[in-house]
Amino acid sequence: MENMSGQTLASPAVLILLGPPGAGKGTQARMLEERFGLVQLSTGDLLRAAVGAGTPAGLAAKAVMEAGGLVSDEIVLAILKDRMAGPDVAKGIILDGFPRTDGQAGALDALLAEAGQRVTAAISLEVDDAAMIARVAGRYTCAGCGEGYHDEFKQPRAEGVCDKCGGTAFKRRSDDNAETARARLEAYHAQTAPLIAHYERAGVLERIDAMGDIDAIAGALGQIVARVSV
């Protein structure tokens, strides 16, 4: 099985991107999708798609959400299992936002083992907290296509015009501010520490400095994916 650079992947890759909000997981996942033919799967997208498709797991999730509850790990895993059977994920997946706990990581390991698979690599995008707060507070996106920009690090080539779709309307998330970013970082470090330990014990943890140039980070990620997947 070849990736889009002509490299051969021995089996479908299962990548997990770990990193706090603003670390660039979404940007890097899209670049990995393009380079290796992988598919990014986020919990929110999986839930919405399953609910929209009316699958048994999707209907179960819909009932829980309509009742104001939290969708259980069992339902999320059932939805993920259904999604991984799709022909478009034959080259592999990038998980973003799941697992979030050590228990979810163990359940994911068991689900993959049933299919004769395993986590190929859990890649931690390492950040400097103070710099990350500044990074998050400057983010904004194109209102039309969702392309991401930043006041300091990535502005449109033509002022006020999206590079990707040519749109001229932009928006900022109300929670992209320093106070919220600080709280998110504290929560992330507390929640992710067990995951880091889990994947370190499994021998699949990789660490990347995520404070550098986007293309340099992408290059380092690509090297890891090529090395662990062939």
BELPEDA-V384215 format. One record per pair of residues at least 12 apart in sequence whose ideal C-beta (glycine too) atoms are under 7 Angstrom apart, sorted by the first residue. I is the first residue (numbers start at 1). J is the second residue. If there is no record, write none. Layout:
BEGIN
i;j
I;J
I;J
END
This chain:
BEGIN
i;j
1;91
3;35
3;36
3;37
3;91
4;34
4;35
4;36
4;37
5;35
7;226
7;230
8;230
9;91
9;92
9;229
9;230
10;229
10;230
11;117
12;90
12;91
12;92
12;117
13;38
13;92
13;120
13;225
13;229
14;92
14;93
14;112
14;117
14;118
14;119
14;120
15;92
15;94
15;95
15;120
15;121
15;123
15;225
16;95
16;119
16;122
16;123
17;29
17;94
17;96
17;123
17;125
18;122
18;123
18;124
18;125
18;192
18;195
19;124
19;125
19;127
19;210
20;127
20;132
20;184
20;185
20;188
21;136
21;184
22;132
22;135
22;136
22;139
22;181
23;125
23;127
23;132
23;210
24;125
24;210
24;214
24;217
25;96
25;125
27;148
27;214
28;217
28;218
28;221
29;94
29;96
31;218
32;94
32;221
32;225
35;222
36;91
36;225
37;91
38;91
38;92
38;93
38;94
39;88
39;89
39;93
40;94
40;96
41;83
41;93
41;94
41;95
42;96
42;97
43;76
43;97
43;98
46;79
46;80
46;83
47;61
47;71
47;79
50;79
50;82
55;82
57;75
57;78
57;79
57;82
58;79
60;75
61;75
61;79
73;104
73;107
76;98
77;107
77;111
81;111
99;195
100;191
101;191
101;194
102;194
102;195
102;198
105;195
105;198
119;199
119;202
119;204
120;204
120;228
120;229
121;204
121;206
121;224
121;228
122;199
122;204
122;205
123;206
123;208
123;221
123;224
124;196
124;205
124;206
124;207
125;208
125;210
126;207
126;208
126;209
126;210
127;210
127;211
128;211
129;185
131;211
132;181
132;185
133;178
133;181
133;182
135;150
136;176
136;181
137;176
137;177
137;178
137;181
138;150
138;151
138;152
139;172
139;176
140;170
140;171
140;172
141;170
141;171
142;162
142;164
142;165
142;167
142;170
143;167
143;169
143;170
143;171
144;162
144;165
144;167
144;169
145;162
145;164
145;165
145;167
147;162
147;163
147;164
206;224
208;220
208;221
END
